[in-house]
Amino acid sequence: FPDSEPIEHKFAKNHAARGETSWQLLFQPHLVDLSLLPKDRETTLDDDGVWGEDPRAATAVEGEAMLKLFLQNAVPKIQKMIEEFAK
């Protein structure tokens, strides 16, 4: 299954936007510098490499919620795949 499938009905797919930035704030916050984003306009994929909701709304708390939902939905699927391929 695609890596975003376990959370796609609760969290929107994105690139370097709110969702992925929330992951990063949870796992490696020292790599996030939101001050580098443009102050006078919305972020764009072409200009900033951001596709989706504004990353300035990201939080580590949201990243943790995404991680919990991902694990809740992915672990049973992974366990089933392991069982099927271990036969």
Backbone as JSON, one array per atom type, in Angstrom:
{
  "sequence": "FPDSEPIEHKFAKNHAARGETSWQLLFQPHLVDLSLLPKDRETTLDDDGVWGEDPRAATAVEGEAMLKLFLQNAVPKIQKMIEEFAK",
  "N": [[0.84, -1.18, 0.0], [0.4, 2.35, -0.57], [2.51, 4.77, 1.08], [1.04, 6.86, 2.22], [-1.53, 5.97, 2.45], [-2.59, 4.8, 4.93], [-3.37, 7.06, 6.41], [-4.81, 8.76, 4.83], [-7.56, 9.44, 4.78], [-7.97, 11.06, 6.9], [-5.87, 12.88, 7.08], [-4.64, 15.16, 4.74], [-2.97, 14.46, 1.62], [0.29, 15.7, 0.85], [3.12, 17.82, 0.07], [5.9, 18.82, 1.67], [4.28, 20.48, 3.09], [1.73, 21.28, 5.51], [1.24, 18.68, 6.66], [3.6, 16.99, 6.14], [5.47, 18.67, 7.3], [4.6, 18.66, 9.92], [5.22, 16.0, 10.57], [8.0, 16.23, 10.43], [8.5, 18.11, 12.44], [7.87, 16.55, 14.61], [9.76, 14.42, 14.52], [12.35, 15.46, 13.8], [12.81, 18.28, 14.73], [14.77, 20.25, 14.72], [15.52, 20.56, 12.12], [13.65, 22.1, 10.87], [12.81, 25.22, 9.64], [10.75, 27.54, 9.62], [10.83, 30.23, 9.2], [12.04, 30.7, 6.83], [10.17, 30.62, 4.88], [8.14, 32.42, 2.49], [7.07, 35.67, 3.42], [5.26, 37.41, 2.39], [3.39, 36.22, 0.77], [1.38, 33.35, -0.22], [2.58, 29.98, 0.02], [3.92, 28.05, -2.73], [4.05, 25.26, -5.03], [5.7, 25.52, -7.27], [7.36, 27.76, -6.67], [8.28, 27.33, -4.05], [8.36, 24.65, -3.45], [6.3, 23.54, -2.04], [3.38, 21.76, -1.63], [0.18, 21.8, -0.83], [-1.54, 22.33, 2.31], [-0.71, 25.27, 4.17], [2.5, 25.17, 5.56], [3.14, 26.55, 7.86], [1.19, 26.14, 9.69], [1.72, 23.76, 10.87], [2.34, 21.36, 13.49], [4.11, 19.62, 16.1], [2.43, 18.12, 17.67], [0.33, 17.52, 15.95], [1.8, 15.97, 14.17], [2.35, 13.79, 15.84], [-0.24, 12.79, 16.18], [-0.75, 12.01, 13.57], [1.18, 10.0, 13.29], [0.31, 8.11, 15.19], [-2.2, 7.39, 14.09], [-1.34, 6.4, 11.62], [0.19, 4.14, 12.44], [-1.79, 2.67, 13.78], [-3.44, 1.98, 11.64], [-1.7, 0.84, 9.74], [-0.11, -1.22, 10.9], [-1.73, -3.61, 11.35], [-2.17, -4.33, 8.64], [0.41, -4.75, 7.73], [1.18, -6.87, 9.38], [-0.59, -8.83, 8.45], [0.35, -9.1, 5.81], [2.91, -10.12, 6.32], [2.25, -12.58, 7.49], [0.97, -13.82, 5.31], [3.04, -14.02, 3.42], [4.85, -15.54, 4.75], [4.09, -18.1, 4.67]],
  "CA": [[0.0, 0.0, 0.0], [1.18, 3.59, -0.56], [2.84, 5.21, 2.44], [0.06, 7.8, 2.76], [-2.86, 5.34, 2.53], [-3.16, 4.62, 6.28], [-3.85, 8.3, 7.04], [-5.33, 9.67, 3.81], [-8.93, 9.91, 4.99], [-7.95, 12.01, 8.01], [-4.88, 13.92, 6.8], [-4.49, 15.33, 3.3], [-1.66, 14.26, 1.02], [0.96, 16.97, 0.67], [4.58, 17.77, -0.04], [6.53, 19.92, 2.41], [3.22, 21.35, 3.6], [1.4, 21.1, 6.93], [1.4, 17.3, 7.09], [5.0, 16.56, 6.2], [6.18, 19.52, 8.26], [4.23, 18.15, 11.24], [6.08, 14.82, 10.78], [9.37, 16.68, 10.67], [8.53, 18.73, 13.77], [7.83, 15.47, 15.59], [10.95, 13.58, 14.49], [13.61, 16.22, 13.73], [12.41, 19.69, 14.7], [15.92, 21.13, 14.47], [15.67, 20.74, 10.68], [12.54, 22.93, 10.38], [12.97, 26.66, 9.81], [9.6, 28.14, 8.94], [11.12, 31.64, 8.89], [12.53, 30.77, 5.46], [9.03, 30.71, 3.96], [7.82, 33.8, 2.11], [6.2, 36.36, 4.37], [4.34, 38.29, 1.68], [2.51, 35.47, -0.13], [1.16, 31.93, 0.07], [3.61, 29.1, -0.55], [3.51, 27.33, -3.94], [4.92, 24.17, -5.42], [6.71, 26.03, -8.22], [8.32, 28.7, -6.06], [8.79, 26.94, -2.74], [8.37, 23.2, -3.28], [5.26, 23.21, -1.07], [2.09, 21.41, -2.22], [-0.78, 21.49, 0.22], [-1.87, 23.35, 3.32], [0.43, 26.09, 4.63], [3.3, 24.48, 6.58], [3.23, 27.33, 9.09], [0.16, 25.62, 10.61], [2.18, 22.45, 11.34], [2.75, 21.21, 14.89], [4.56, 18.28, 16.48], [1.26, 17.42, 18.19], [-0.35, 16.95, 14.79], [2.68, 14.9, 13.71], [2.13, 12.63, 16.71], [-1.56, 12.24, 15.85], [-0.58, 11.33, 12.28], [1.95, 8.78, 13.54], [-0.56, 7.14, 15.88], [-3.18, 6.9, 13.13], [-0.6, 5.59, 10.66], [0.52, 2.85, 13.05], [-3.05, 1.97, 14.04], [-3.97, 1.45, 10.38], [-0.69, 0.12, 8.96], [0.43, -2.42, 11.57], [-2.5, -4.82, 11.01], [-1.94, -4.68, 7.24], [1.78, -5.28, 7.64], [1.16, -8.19, 10.02], [-1.28, -9.73, 7.51], [1.27, -9.35, 4.7], [3.97, -11.0, 6.82], [1.64, -13.91, 7.63], [0.71, -14.38, 3.97], [4.29, -14.32, 2.73], [5.65, -16.48, 5.55], [3.55, -19.46, 4.47]],
  "C": [[0.89, 1.25, 0.0], [1.41, 4.08, 0.87], [1.82, 6.17, 3.04], [-1.31, 7.17, 2.97], [-3.4, 5.21, 3.95], [-3.69, 5.89, 6.94], [-4.62, 9.2, 6.07], [-6.75, 10.16, 4.04], [-9.03, 10.92, 6.13], [-7.01, 13.18, 7.74], [-4.63, 13.96, 5.29], [-3.07, 15.02, 2.84], [-1.04, 15.63, 0.77], [2.44, 16.75, 0.42], [5.15, 19.02, 0.61], [5.51, 20.92, 2.94], [2.93, 20.98, 5.06], [1.66, 19.67, 7.42], [2.84, 16.86, 7.22], [5.81, 17.41, 7.18], [5.84, 19.09, 9.7], [5.03, 16.89, 11.57], [7.47, 15.28, 11.19], [9.5, 17.34, 12.05], [8.5, 17.68, 14.87], [9.18, 14.76, 15.67], [12.28, 14.35, 14.52], [13.33, 17.73, 13.66], [13.56, 20.65, 14.4], [16.16, 21.36, 12.97], [14.6, 21.64, 10.07], [12.82, 24.39, 10.69], [11.89, 27.36, 9.0], [9.83, 29.61, 8.6], [11.65, 31.8, 7.47], [11.4, 30.85, 4.44], [8.72, 32.17, 3.64], [6.83, 34.43, 3.09], [5.09, 37.15, 3.68], [3.39, 37.57, 0.74], [2.34, 34.04, 0.38], [2.31, 31.13, -0.53], [3.04, 28.39, -1.78], [4.5, 26.21, -4.22], [6.04, 24.68, -6.32], [7.78, 26.89, -7.54], [8.99, 28.16, -4.8], [8.89, 25.43, -2.51], [7.32, 22.72, -2.29], [3.95, 22.96, -1.82], [1.16, 20.98, -1.1], [-0.96, 22.65, 1.18], [-0.6, 24.02, 3.86], [1.2, 25.39, 5.75], [3.43, 25.26, 7.88], [2.2, 26.91, 10.12], [0.57, 24.28, 11.23], [2.55, 22.5, 12.82], [3.25, 19.78, 15.12], [3.39, 17.47, 17.04], [0.47, 16.78, 17.05], [0.49, 15.81, 14.19], [2.49, 13.63, 14.53], [0.78, 11.98, 16.42], [-1.5, 11.48, 14.53], [0.14, 10.01, 12.48], [1.07, 7.72, 14.2], [-1.58, 6.55, 14.92], [-2.51, 6.0, 12.09], [-0.33, 4.2, 11.23], [-0.74, 2.02, 13.31], [-3.57, 1.3, 12.77], [-2.97, 0.57, 9.63], [-0.25, -1.19, 9.6], [-0.4, -3.67, 11.26], [-2.29, -5.27, 9.56], [-0.56, -5.3, 7.05], [1.83, -6.68, 8.24], [0.5, -9.22, 9.09], [-0.36, -10.08, 6.34], [2.38, -10.3, 5.12], [3.45, -12.43, 6.94], [1.43, -14.57, 6.28], [2.0, -14.8, 3.27], [5.17, -15.31, 3.49], [5.19, -17.92, 5.36], [4.41, -20.28, 3.54]]
}
